[in-house]
Amino acid sequence: MPDFVHFEPSTGRILQAGHCAATDLAHQTFPGAALMLGHGDPQTDYVDRDLYAVRVRPSLAIPLTATLTVGETLAIALPVDAQVEVDGVIMHLPAGEHVLSAEWPGTYAVVIRAWPYRDHALSVEVGP
């Protein structure tokens, strides 16, 4: 039974994965998606459209935790445009280097979503 994935042609995002009898492949349809033979996991993989191959989504080279004092900054480099969520507030940032800082002590939950990279959770502890 061959494995297959349905993916978004514009991004390579895997929408669905499965397997079926070879005679049933023609019946495997998903609106707006392309079909490719191969094994892939929608959570951890994507389709590299240039190579037409399933690849593991890379991780961002950003630490999991950071400790700062009020007024101190943390530089993060985003390789692609990203959605950054800080304690539930969502911002859209272009690729490049950005600086995180805080005016108040506390622990801040930061989630970075930058396709095709895996979502990245960062905990920032800010002291006085």
Backbone as CSV, one residue per row, in Angstrom:
resi,resn,N_x,N_y,N_z,CA_x,CA_y,CA_z,C_x,C_y,C_z
1,MET,0.839,-1.178,0.000,0.000,0.000,0.000,0.885,1.243,0.000
2,PRO,0.774,2.070,-1.006,1.621,3.261,-1.051,1.162,4.347,-0.080
3,ASP,2.157,5.040,0.503,1.885,6.215,1.336,1.744,7.424,0.419
4,PHE,0.968,8.415,0.865,0.813,9.639,0.096,0.577,10.807,1.038
5,VAL,0.804,12.007,0.518,0.471,13.230,1.254,-0.275,14.167,0.319
6,HIS,-1.199,14.910,0.892,-1.825,16.045,0.212,-1.161,17.290,0.797
7,PHE,-0.775,18.231,-0.066,-0.085,19.422,0.419,-0.528,20.656,-0.354
8,GLU,-0.343,21.823,0.288,-0.642,23.102,-0.356,0.443,23.367,-1.400
9,PRO,0.065,23.519,-2.658,1.079,23.754,-3.694,1.889,25.040,-3.475
10,SER,1.298,26.064,-2.870,1.995,27.345,-2.724,2.992,27.367,-1.569
11,THR,2.791,26.502,-0.547,3.655,26.548,0.637,4.394,25.245,0.930
12,GLY,3.868,24.137,0.462,4.439,22.841,0.815,3.892,22.294,2.123
13,ARG,2.957,23.012,2.752,2.371,22.556,4.025,1.573,21.273,3.787
14,ILE,1.895,20.218,4.535,1.172,18.958,4.418,-0.162,19.090,5.135
15,LEU,-1.232,18.821,4.407,-2.579,18.934,4.951,-3.101,17.605,5.471
16,GLN,-2.662,16.532,4.833,-3.182,15.205,5.163,-2.192,14.160,4.677
17,ALA,-2.070,13.084,5.413,-1.213,11.970,5.012,-2.008,10.685,5.146
18,GLY,-1.677,9.708,4.321,-2.385,8.437,4.408,-1.738,7.380,3.544
19,HIS,-2.412,6.264,3.449,-1.981,5.195,2.544,-3.232,4.449,2.083
20,CYS,-3.129,3.826,0.925,-4.259,3.103,0.364,-3.740,2.099,-0.651
21,ALA,-4.635,1.284,-1.148,-4.270,0.361,-2.214,-3.891,1.168,-3.450
22,ALA,-2.935,0.703,-4.196,-2.489,1.417,-5.396,-3.646,1.696,-6.348
23,THR,-4.615,0.793,-6.395,-5.761,0.978,-7.295,-6.685,2.102,-6.832
24,ASP,-6.559,2.538,-5.577,-7.415,3.598,-5.040,-6.761,4.984,-5.037
25,LEU,-5.507,5.091,-5.492,-4.823,6.382,-5.463,-5.574,7.456,-6.249
26,ALA,-6.158,7.082,-7.358,-6.873,8.063,-8.184,-8.072,8.663,-7.453
27,HIS,-8.551,7.993,-6.411,-9.718,8.464,-5.662,-9.334,9.316,-4.453
28,GLN,-8.044,9.462,-4.208,-7.578,10.252,-3.057,-7.512,11.721,-3.470
29,THR,-8.559,12.451,-3.181,-8.611,13.858,-3.550,-8.796,14.720,-2.307
30,PHE,-8.301,15.941,-2.385,-8.415,16.909,-1.309,-8.499,18.261,-1.997
31,PRO,-9.609,18.997,-1.854,-9.800,20.257,-2.589,-8.636,21.240,-2.411
32,GLY,-8.102,21.715,-3.524,-7.034,22.707,-3.506,-5.660,22.175,-3.184
33,ALA,-5.533,20.867,-2.998,-4.247,20.282,-2.613,-3.647,19.476,-3.750
34,ALA,-2.330,19.360,-3.704,-1.606,18.493,-4.628,-1.346,17.160,-3.931
35,LEU,-1.211,16.109,-4.712,-0.963,14.762,-4.184,0.451,14.342,-4.542
36,MET,1.149,13.749,-3.585,2.491,13.238,-3.825,2.652,11.906,-3.114
37,LEU,3.292,10.960,-3.748,3.587,9.697,-3.100,4.718,9.906,-2.110
38,GLY,4.607,9.277,-0.965,5.634,9.377,0.064,5.004,9.500,1.436
39,HIS,5.816,9.273,2.454,5.356,9.356,3.839,5.682,10.734,4.394
40,GLY,4.728,11.337,5.086,4.955,12.627,5.718,3.996,12.840,6.865
41,ASP,4.409,13.631,7.832,3.599,13.948,9.002,3.267,15.438,8.950
42,PRO,1.982,15.803,8.976,1.613,17.228,8.896,2.216,18.093,10.004
43,GLN,2.539,17.522,11.163,3.090,18.296,12.275,4.590,18.546,12.149
44,THR,5.304,17.594,11.570,6.770,17.672,11.598,7.426,17.791,10.224
45,ASP,6.673,17.610,9.154,7.251,17.589,7.814,6.589,18.609,6.895
46,TYR,7.205,18.843,5.753,6.639,19.679,4.697,7.154,19.148,3.370
47,VAL,6.574,19.618,2.274,7.045,19.226,0.953,7.934,20.343,0.419
48,ASP,9.185,20.004,0.160,10.115,20.935,-0.465,9.715,21.002,-1.935
49,ARG,9.142,22.129,-2.339,8.578,22.248,-3.685,9.657,22.260,-4.762
50,ASP,10.877,22.710,-4.428,11.957,22.709,-5.414,12.442,21.298,-5.709
51,LEU,12.526,20.476,-4.668,13.008,19.100,-4.830,11.872,18.092,-4.977
52,TYR,10.642,18.544,-4.758,9.462,17.685,-4.762,9.702,16.462,-3.877
53,ALA,10.052,16.755,-2.622,10.364,15.702,-1.657,9.876,16.119,-0.281
54,VAL,9.498,15.135,0.534,9.094,15.401,1.913,10.357,15.622,2.740
55,ARG,10.367,16.710,3.500,11.502,17.056,4.352,11.005,17.335,5.769
56,VAL,11.893,17.148,6.745,11.584,17.485,8.137,11.619,18.997,8.270
57,ARG,10.596,19.568,8.923,10.579,21.004,9.172,11.749,21.359,10.094
58,PRO,12.578,22.319,9.716,13.729,22.666,10.560,13.298,23.421,11.812
59,SER,14.192,23.441,12.780,13.974,24.200,14.012,14.639,25.559,13.886
60,LEU,14.076,26.555,14.547,14.686,27.881,14.588,15.885,27.862,15.538
61,ALA,16.924,28.592,15.198,18.126,28.669,16.035,17.942,29.776,17.078
62,ILE,16.980,29.556,17.959,16.640,30.509,19.016,16.565,29.706,20.311
63,PRO,17.082,30.240,21.421,17.045,29.471,22.673,15.612,29.203,23.146
64,LEU,15.465,28.236,24.026,14.159,27.909,24.599,13.825,28.802,25.786
65,THR,14.866,29.313,26.455,14.668,30.195,27.605,15.655,31.361,27.527
66,ALA,15.271,32.454,28.160,16.166,33.606,28.250,15.877,34.320,29.562
67,THR,16.910,34.883,30.148,16.775,35.651,31.384,17.327,37.047,31.127
68,LEU,16.496,38.052,31.387,16.864,39.444,31.163,16.544,40.265,32.409
69,THR,17.076,41.464,32.454,16.643,42.428,33.447,15.848,43.495,32.698
70,VAL,15.052,44.268,33.431,14.268,45.337,32.805,15.219,46.255,32.047
71,GLY,14.889,46.548,30.804,15.713,47.409,29.966,16.741,46.665,29.134
72,GLU,17.065,45.437,29.508,18.005,44.630,28.724,17.268,44.071,27.509
73,THR,17.999,43.787,26.438,17.369,43.300,25.217,17.894,41.923,24.830
74,LEU,17.084,41.225,24.047,17.454,39.931,23.484,17.250,40.024,21.979
75,ALA,18.321,39.826,21.216,18.224,39.863,19.756,17.860,38.472,19.245
76,ILE,16.875,38.415,18.352,16.529,37.161,17.694,16.547,37.402,16.189
77,ALA,17.048,36.420,15.464,17.110,36.512,14.004,16.039,35.609,13.416
78,LEU,15.176,36.192,12.604,14.114,35.429,11.936,14.516,35.226,10.480
79,PRO,14.665,33.965,10.047,15.091,33.711,8.676,14.017,33.996,7.635
80,VAL,12.763,34.011,8.065,11.627,34.282,7.176,10.617,35.138,7.936
81,ASP,9.649,35.714,7.228,8.585,36.456,7.900,7.940,35.549,8.944
82,ALA,7.558,36.122,10.069,7.060,35.294,11.168,5.901,35.958,11.887
83,GLN,5.127,35.101,12.539,4.100,35.549,13.467,4.688,35.317,14.858
84,VAL,4.743,36.366,15.664,5.305,36.265,17.009,4.201,36.604,18.000
85,GLU,3.998,35.689,18.927,2.961,35.875,19.948,3.636,36.022,21.304
86,VAL,3.341,37.127,21.989,3.885,37.364,23.325,2.706,37.482,24.281
87,ASP,2.586,36.509,25.159,1.481,36.474,26.126,0.131,36.730,25.459
88,GLY,-0.104,36.089,24.333,-1.388,36.169,23.657,-1.534,37.314,22.664
89,VAL,-0.581,38.239,22.619,-0.618,39.348,21.662,0.192,38.944,20.427
90,ILE,-0.453,38.986,19.262,0.184,38.515,18.029,0.693,39.693,17.209
91,MET,1.942,39.547,16.749,2.567,40.545,15.870,3.105,39.814,14.641
92,HIS,3.146,40.501,13.529,3.738,39.948,12.312,5.036,40.696,12.055
93,LEU,6.148,39.948,12.005,7.452,40.562,11.830,8.105,40.072,10.543
94,PRO,8.776,40.960,9.830,9.483,40.539,8.622,10.765,39.790,8.986
95,ALA,11.311,39.085,8.017,12.585,38.399,8.228,13.638,39.422,8.629
96,GLY,14.584,39.005,9.437,15.661,39.894,9.868,15.860,39.813,11.363
97,GLU,16.687,40.701,11.890,16.973,40.695,13.319,16.001,41.619,14.052
98,HIS,15.500,41.140,15.176,14.560,41.897,15.995,15.025,41.847,17.440
99,VAL,14.578,42.815,18.229,14.994,42.910,19.616,13.771,42.769,20.513
100,LEU,13.880,41.878,21.488,12.837,41.727,22.502,13.311,42.427,23.766
101,SER,12.397,43.157,24.408,12.711,43.781,25.683,11.414,43.869,26.483
102,ALA,11.537,44.133,27.772,10.343,44.254,28.617,10.539,45.402,29.600
103,GLU,9.441,46.086,29.871,9.477,47.204,30.814,9.116,46.768,32.238
104,TRP,8.554,45.547,32.359,8.095,45.079,33.656,8.668,43.700,33.947
105,PRO,9.043,43.440,35.200,9.512,42.100,35.561,8.387,41.082,35.388
106,GLY,8.759,39.861,35.115,7.788,38.787,34.977,8.295,37.720,34.022
107,THR,7.468,36.728,33.793,7.785,35.657,32.852,6.872,35.801,31.654
108,TYR,7.456,35.842,30.489,6.704,36.054,29.254,6.809,34.816,28.364
109,ALA,5.666,34.385,27.861,5.617,33.251,26.928,5.636,33.797,25.507
110,VAL,6.633,33.399,24.747,6.791,33.850,23.366,6.685,32.633,22.450
111,VAL,5.819,32.723,21.454,5.696,31.650,20.458,5.982,32.257,19.091
112,ILE,6.883,31.630,18.358,7.270,32.109,17.030,6.818,31.087,16.007
113,ARG,6.043,31.554,15.025,5.568,30.699,13.933,6.134,31.267,12.636
114,ALA,7.020,30.506,11.999,7.711,30.980,10.800,7.836,29.815,9.813
115,TRP,6.857,29.687,8.939,6.814,28.554,8.006,8.022,28.562,7.078
116,PRO,8.683,27.428,6.820,8.325,26.065,7.192,8.944,25.597,8.506
117,TYR,9.524,26.517,9.278,10.138,26.123,10.543,9.072,25.641,11.522
118,ARG,9.509,24.786,12.437,8.588,24.326,13.485,8.257,25.488,14.409
119,ASP,7.040,25.479,14.949,6.678,26.502,15.938,7.674,26.423,17.102
120,HIS,8.047,27.572,17.612,9.091,27.640,18.636,8.557,28.367,19.859
121,ALA,8.641,27.733,21.016,8.207,28.343,22.280,9.437,28.809,23.046
122,LEU,9.396,30.068,23.482,10.497,30.679,24.220,9.919,31.275,25.497
123,SER,10.533,30.957,26.624,10.126,31.531,27.909,11.158,32.580,28.296
124,VAL,10.697,33.816,28.508,11.602,34.913,28.851,11.295,35.363,30.279
125,GLU,12.286,35.234,31.138,12.172,35.658,32.539,12.838,37.017,32.662
126,VAL,12.059,38.020,33.084,12.593,39.377,33.213,12.622,39.744,34.702
127,GLY,13.804,40.049,35.196,13.971,40.459,36.584,14.132,41.953,36.687
128,PRO,14.079,42.481,37.903,14.205,43.935,38.100,15.595,44.453,37.735
